[in-house]
Amino acid sequence: MMKNKDDLKMIPCGSPTCKELMPELRLIKFGYKVCVKCSTVKAKRGVPVMFGSKDHTWTDLVVMEDNEYKAFKERENNKFGGFDKLSD
């Protein structure tokens, strides 16, 4: 078991223009070929949402892409209401 990040085996980033090192597990375990700095994937966003009615309610976390979150917040700010399907 690794006790700190210094125990990680580091390999070069797969991007030809990048000179950064990345953990080998990023490639082996998750299949990412480039480091975080070279990644084109944006951070995910989450919104807590309450479902159900009366005494049968629960709160769940809806995880979405950044552009979906921005569209959700725009709808929320414009008072269109509801958490229905967002258009593409």
Contacts in CASP RR format, 6 or more apart in sequence:
PFRMAT RR
TARGET T0000
AUTHOR 0000-0000-0000
METHOD contacts of the structure
MODEL  1
MMKNKDDLKMIPCGSPTCKELMPELRLIKFGYKVCVKCSTVKAKRGVPVM
FGSKDHTWTDLVVMEDNEYKAFKERENNKFGGFDKLSD
2 8 0 8 1.000
5 23 0 8 1.000
8 23 0 8 1.000
8 24 0 8 1.000
8 25 0 8 1.000
9 23 0 8 1.000
9 24 0 8 1.000
9 25 0 8 1.000
10 21 0 8 1.000
10 22 0 8 1.000
10 23 0 8 1.000
10 24 0 8 1.000
11 21 0 8 1.000
11 22 0 8 1.000
11 23 0 8 1.000
11 24 0 8 1.000
11 27 0 8 1.000
12 19 0 8 1.000
12 20 0 8 1.000
12 21 0 8 1.000
12 22 0 8 1.000
13 19 0 8 1.000
13 20 0 8 1.000
13 21 0 8 1.000
13 22 0 8 1.000
13 34 0 8 1.000
13 35 0 8 1.000
13 37 0 8 1.000
13 38 0 8 1.000
14 33 0 8 1.000
14 34 0 8 1.000
14 35 0 8 1.000
14 38 0 8 1.000
15 34 0 8 1.000
15 35 0 8 1.000
15 38 0 8 1.000
18 34 0 8 1.000
18 35 0 8 1.000
18 37 0 8 1.000
18 38 0 8 1.000
20 35 0 8 1.000
20 37 0 8 1.000
20 38 0 8 1.000
21 35 0 8 1.000
22 32 0 8 1.000
22 34 0 8 1.000
22 35 0 8 1.000
22 36 0 8 1.000
26 32 0 8 1.000
26 35 0 8 1.000
27 33 0 8 1.000
32 39 0 8 1.000
42 65 0 8 1.000
42 66 0 8 1.000
43 66 0 8 1.000
44 63 0 8 1.000
44 64 0 8 1.000
44 65 0 8 1.000
44 66 0 8 1.000
45 63 0 8 1.000
45 64 0 8 1.000
45 65 0 8 1.000
45 66 0 8 1.000
45 68 0 8 1.000
45 69 0 8 1.000
46 61 0 8 1.000
46 62 0 8 1.000
46 63 0 8 1.000
46 64 0 8 1.000
46 69 0 8 1.000
47 61 0 8 1.000
47 62 0 8 1.000
47 64 0 8 1.000
47 69 0 8 1.000
47 72 0 8 1.000
48 59 0 8 1.000
48 60 0 8 1.000
48 61 0 8 1.000
48 62 0 8 1.000
49 59 0 8 1.000
49 60 0 8 1.000
49 61 0 8 1.000
49 62 0 8 1.000
49 83 0 8 1.000
50 57 0 8 1.000
50 58 0 8 1.000
50 59 0 8 1.000
51 57 0 8 1.000
51 58 0 8 1.000
51 59 0 8 1.000
51 60 0 8 1.000
52 58 0 8 1.000
62 83 0 8 1.000
64 72 0 8 1.000
68 86 0 8 1.000
71 86 0 8 1.000
71 87 0 8 1.000
72 83 0 8 1.000
72 86 0 8 1.000
75 81 0 8 1.000
75 82 0 8 1.000
75 86 0 8 1.000
END
